[in-house]
């Protein structure tokens, strides 16, 4: 019954889109770009700023307070369905390209991996760009099959239990999502190992977009070596390896190491940025092979980063990645953190500087702007 009800709602939305399109007034000149997606790690807002695009936020994130061109999900479902259908009809008459961030489309309850929505856009000469950020496209089945990851715990080891989902149904959904992306997308951004999927298309590197104002060498932080500050701020503790961090911190404290450990969870983005200004050492995540946005923010704040991200496993990472941070596999969080705490203060500061320069070169707003400008010009 639930599946039947969703099918009716999906068909209703398709009819509404066609209805709104029939009565729409075409603008004299189309706008360039529209972004559609749920806000995750400020990617929707930052990318819209980088490529100068309008945006539709499908779901608010309570940790970020940004402005978007349109928002959905703020009204009862029936009105939200009508509004989303109207927005899709407006997109095809108003924009040259639509960039989808994540796995969601404007239409609710579709079971086709966005195939109908993409086909609707393609038939009206709208270019389609897909940006995937992690769980939205990552196949746990294919990740477990990768030769480079055999015998290793990864996010695929733990995330299914945290999500509490039907594993087989999720894999089928990802196959549909991948097929639609392969069939219709003009440009796809994804990591081939970290976010291994069923897609067969060539994919492009998706750069970080840390605002330029967050980059600072913060000399005051490195002027006092009396007590090191160690920071960990997981968005999802178990898949990020928080249990490993806590065990390492506890053992070091019991062994007599003196440092301030700060753990943030469920706080605002502003609070995280403030704590980064104090942190000498930042523990990012330990089952992933690319650093998270938090990791880049840490290097922007001139902190020493420990993370399992590894260019030997994810070769799409830019050159110099493994020197920018301390590569820390999940089984050696204690050892690498101990090594960092034992490192002379001047050498630790030098490691922070190396990471800071790498992040400035490969993860800044201005660098991303030039990169995306070239990619979108190819559409």
Residue pairs with C-beta under 8 A, 6 or more apart in sequence:
6 109
6 111
7 109
7 111
9 81
9 108
9 109
10 107
10 108
10 109
10 110
10 111
12 81
13 81
13 84
13 85
13 107
13 108
13 109
14 107
14 116
16 81
16 82
16 85
16 86
17 85
17 88
17 89
17 107
17 120
18 89
19 89
20 85
20 86
20 89
20 90
21 89
21 92
21 93
24 89
24 90
24 93
25 93
26 93
27 93
27 94
30 93
30 94
30 95
30 96
31 54
31 94
31 95
31 96
32 52
32 53
32 95
32 96
32 97
33 51
33 52
33 53
33 54
33 95
33 96
33 97
33 98
33 99
33 376
34 53
34 54
34 55
34 56
34 91
34 94
34 95
34 97
34 98
34 99
35 44
35 47
35 48
35 51
35 53
35 54
35 55
35 56
35 98
35 99
35 101
36 55
36 56
36 58
36 91
36 98
36 99
36 100
36 101
36 104
36 105
36 106
37 43
37 44
37 56
37 57
37 58
37 99
37 100
37 101
37 102
37 104
37 131
38 44
38 57
38 58
38 59
38 61
38 101
38 102
38 104
39 45
39 57
39 59
39 60
39 61
39 64
39 66
40 61
40 101
40 102
40 133
41 133
41 235
41 292
41 293
41 294
42 64
42 66
42 269
42 293
43 101
43 131
43 133
43 209
43 293
44 55
44 57
44 66
44 68
44 101
45 55
45 64
45 66
45 68
46 209
46 211
46 365
46 368
47 53
47 99
47 101
47 131
47 209
47 372
48 54
48 55
48 68
49 209
49 365
50 209
50 365
50 368
50 369
50 372
51 99
51 369
51 372
51 373
51 376
53 99
54 69
54 70
54 95
55 68
55 69
55 70
56 68
56 69
56 70
56 71
56 72
56 87
56 106
57 68
57 70
57 71
57 72
58 72
58 73
58 104
58 106
59 72
59 73
59 104
60 71
60 73
63 267
63 268
63 269
64 269
70 87
72 80
72 83
72 84
72 87
72 106
73 80
74 80
75 83
77 108
80 108
81 108
84 106
84 107
84 108
85 106
85 107
87 106
88 106
88 107
88 117
88 120
91 98
91 106
91 121
91 126
92 120
92 121
92 124
92 126
95 126
96 126
96 127
96 379
97 126
97 127
97 128
97 129
97 186
97 376
97 379
98 121
98 126
98 127
98 128
98 129
99 129
99 130
99 131
100 114
100 128
100 129
100 130
100 131
101 131
101 133
102 131
102 132
102 133
102 136
103 114
103 132
103 136
103 137
103 177
105 114
105 117
106 117
107 114
107 116
107 117
110 116
110 117
111 173
111 176
112 176
112 180
113 173
113 175
113 176
113 177
113 178
113 179
113 180
113 181
114 177
114 180
114 181
115 176
115 179
115 180
115 183
115 184
118 128
118 180
118 181
118 183
118 184
118 185
119 184
121 128
121 184
122 128
122 184
127 186
127 187
127 379
128 184
128 185
128 186
128 187
129 185
129 186
129 187
129 188
129 189
129 376
129 379
130 181
130 185
130 187
130 188
130 189
130 190
131 188
131 189
131 190
131 206
132 188
132 189
132 190
132 195
132 197
133 195
133 206
134 194
134 195
135 159
135 163
137 174
137 177
137 178
137 190
137 195
137 197
137 199
138 155
138 156
138 174
138 194
138 195
138 196
138 197
139 171
139 174
139 196
139 197
139 198
140 156
140 159
140 160
140 167
140 170
140 171
141 167
141 171
142 196
142 197
142 198
143 149
143 154
143 155
143 156
143 196
144 154
144 156
146 193
146 196
148 193
148 313
149 193
149 313
152 329
153 287
153 330
154 287
154 288
155 239
155 287
155 288
157 287
158 238
158 239
158 287
159 239
160 167
161 238
162 236
162 238
162 239
174 197
174 198
175 198
178 197
178 198
178 199
178 200
179 198
181 188
181 199
181 201
182 199
182 200
182 201
185 201
186 379
187 204
187 375
187 376
187 378
187 379
188 199
188 201
188 202
188 203
188 204
189 203
189 204
189 205
189 206
190 197
190 199
190 203
190 204
190 206
191 203
191 205
191 206
191 289
191 290
191 314
191 316
192 203
192 314
192 316
193 289
193 313
193 314
193 315
193 316
194 288
194 289
194 290
194 314
204 375
205 316
205 318
207 362
207 363
207 367
207 368
207 371
207 372
208 293
208 296
208 359
208 362
208 363
208 364
208 368
209 363
209 364
209 365
209 368
210 293
210 296
210 297
210 300
210 359
210 363
210 364
210 365
211 365
212 364
212 365
212 366
214 273
214 297
214 300
214 301
215 300
215 356
215 359
215 360
215 364
216 277
216 300
216 301
216 302
217 302
217 353
217 356
218 277
218 301
218 302
221 277
221 278
221 279
221 280
221 302
222 280
222 302
222 345
222 349
222 352
225 345
227 258
227 259
227 260
228 259
228 260
228 280
228 281
228 341
229 259
229 260
229 262
229 278
229 279
229 280
229 281
230 249
230 259
230 260
230 261
230 262
230 279
230 280
230 281
230 282
230 283
230 337
231 262
231 263
231 264
231 275
231 276
231 278
231 279
231 281
231 282
231 283
231 298
231 303
232 242
232 245
232 261
232 262
232 263
232 264
232 282
232 283
233 263
233 264
233 265
233 267
233 272
233 275
233 294
234 240
234 241
234 242
234 265
234 285
235 292
235 294
237 243
237 265
239 285
239 287
240 284
240 285
240 286
240 287
241 285
241 286
241 287
241 308
241 330
241 333
242 263
242 265
244 286
244 330
244 333
245 263
245 283
245 286
245 333
246 263
247 333
247 334
248 333
248 334
248 337
248 338
249 261
249 337
251 334
252 259
252 334
252 337
252 338
252 341
253 261
257 338
257 341
259 341
262 275
262 278
262 279
264 271
264 272
264 275
272 294
272 297
273 297
273 301
276 282
276 297
276 298
276 301
276 303
277 301
279 298
279 301
279 303
280 303
280 304
280 348
280 352
281 303
281 304
281 306
281 337
281 340
281 341
281 348
282 294
282 295
282 298
282 303
282 304
282 305
282 306
283 306
283 307
283 333
283 337
284 291
284 292
284 294
284 295
284 298
284 305
284 306
284 307
284 309
284 325
285 291
285 292
285 295
285 307
285 308
286 307
286 308
286 328
286 329
286 330
286 333
287 308
287 330
288 307
288 308
288 309
289 308
289 309
289 310
289 313
289 314
290 309
290 314
290 316
290 317
291 305
291 307
291 309
291 325
292 307
295 305
295 307
295 309
295 325
296 359
296 363
298 305
298 355
299 305
299 324
299 325
299 352
299 355
299 356
299 358
299 359
299 363
300 356
300 359
300 360
300 363
300 364
302 352
302 353
302 355
302 356
303 352
303 355
304 325
304 326
304 340
304 348
304 351
304 352
304 355
305 324
305 325
305 326
305 355
306 325
306 326
306 328
306 333
306 336
306 337
306 340
307 325
307 326
307 327
307 328
308 327
308 328
308 329
308 330
309 317
309 321
309 325
309 327
310 322
310 327
310 329
311 317
311 319
311 321
311 322
312 322
318 358
318 361
318 362
320 358
320 362
321 358
323 354
323 358
324 354
324 355
324 358
324 359
325 355
326 336
326 339
326 340
326 351
328 336
328 337
340 348
343 351
360 367
361 367
